[in-house]
Each structure stands twice: as C-alpha cells, then as structure tokens.
C-alpha cells in the first residue's frame, strides 16, 4: 500500500479512526483509516481494500493503529516547505489551511 504525501499531511493534521473489516467468511481482515470531522466519519484516506491481509481482527486493528501512530510521528517539515514552494500563490492560498493544520498537533488525538 502506498500513501501519498497529501494523505500523510491529512492524517497528521486531523482526527482519524481505524475501522476493521472482514471478508464474507470472516476468515481474514483488513482496515480503513478514515478522517473524522466533528466526531463523524468524513472520508476514507488509507485502506487495505480490497485485500484482507490479516488473520485476526486484533491483528488488523493493531496494524491500522500502528500505521496512524507512525505517520503522526513523522517529520514532514521538509516536504511541507517544498510543497508550499511548488504551488505558487493562488494554489497555496487554496491549500494553506490544510498545510497549517498539518503542522499543529491535534489536541483530540
């Protein structure tokens, strides 16, 4: 599973929720990371779909939680600066709030 820089920034700057799902027979599991807005699911940001690579629910939950934790601990300041420099003024204005929020720790996490 590849994760874009945009997704990394979104995960760092927002509340997230890891939800586990299973195949039809409940013999294997995967996870989805959702961005939350006002404690409600807003959008899917990362997923193992359509695959179910884990053998237990707990293993899938742990994998999803660990992924989110590692992303939130990443130092993306260099990438943020490069992204801001590449965008130009008009585009930078449109995404400035996302970049700003990705720099600020979320007190709800």
C-alpha positions in Angstrom: 0.0 0.0 0.0 1.4 3.4 -1.0 0.5 6.6 0.8 0.7 10.0 -0.8 2.3 13.0 0.8 -1.2 14.6 0.8 -2.6 11.7 2.8 0.3 11.8 5.2 -0.4 15.5 5.8 -4.1 14.9 6.2 -3.6 12.2 8.8 -1.1 14.3 10.7 -3.4 17.3 10.9 -6.8 15.6 11.6 -8.6 13.2 13.9 -8.7 9.7 12.4 -10.4 6.5 13.1 -9.3 3.0 12.2 -12.1 0.6 11.2 -11.6 -3.1 10.7 -13.5 -5.1 8.1 -13.6 -8.8 7.1 -14.1 -11.0 4.1 -17.5 -12.6 3.7 -16.5 -15.7 5.7 -14.8 -13.7 8.5 -11.6 -15.6 8.0 -9.4 -12.6 7.1 -9.4 -8.9 7.9 -8.2 -5.5 6.7 -8.5 -1.9 7.9 -9.6 1.5 6.7 -8.3 4.8 8.1 -10.9 7.5 8.0 -10.6 11.2 8.6 -13.1 12.4 11.1 -15.0 15.7 11.2 -16.9 16.6 14.4 -16.6 13.0 15.6 -18.2 11.7 12.4 -16.6 9.8 9.6 -15.7 12.3 6.8 -13.7 10.4 4.2 -11.6 7.3 3.7 -7.9 8.2 3.5 -6.0 4.9 3.6 -7.2 1.3 3.1 -6.1 -2.2 2.6 -9.2 -2.8 0.4 -9.9 -4.9 -1.5 -7.4 -7.1 0.3 -7.8 -8.7 3.7 -4.2 -9.5 4.7 -4.6 -10.1 8.4 -5.8 -13.3 10.1 -7.5 -11.8 13.1 -9.5 -8.6 13.8 -7.0 -7.7 16.5 -4.1 -8.0 14.1 -5.8 -5.7 11.6 -6.7 -3.2 14.3 -3.1 -3.1 15.6 -1.7 -2.7 12.1 -4.0 0.2 11.4 -3.4 1.9 14.7 0.4 1.4 14.3 0.3 2.9 10.8 -1.5 6.0 12.1 0.8 6.4 15.0 3.9 6.2 12.8 2.5 8.7 10.4 1.7 11.2 13.2 5.3 10.8 14.4 6.9 11.5 11.0 8.8 14.8 10.5 7.3 16.2 7.3 8.6 19.7 7.6 10.9 19.5 4.6 8.1 18.1 2.4 5.7 20.8 3.6 8.2 23.5 2.7 8.8 22.0 -0.7 5.1 21.7 -1.3 4.4 25.3 -0.3 7.2 26.4 -2.7 5.9 24.4 -5.7 2.3 25.6 -5.5 2.5 29.3 -6.3 0.4 31.9 -4.7 -3.1 31.0 -5.9 -2.9 27.3 -5.3 -1.0 27.9 -2.0 -3.9 30.0 -0.8 -6.4 27.2 -1.5 -4.4 24.6 0.5 -2.8 26.9 3.1 -5.3 25.7 5.8 -4.5 22.1 5.2 -0.8 22.7 5.4 -1.3 24.9 8.5 -3.4 22.2 10.2 -0.9 19.5 9.4 1.7 21.5 11.5 -0.4 21.8 14.5 -0.9 19.0 17.0 -4.5 18.0 17.3 -5.5 18.1 21.0 -8.2 15.5 20.3 -5.6 12.8 19.5 
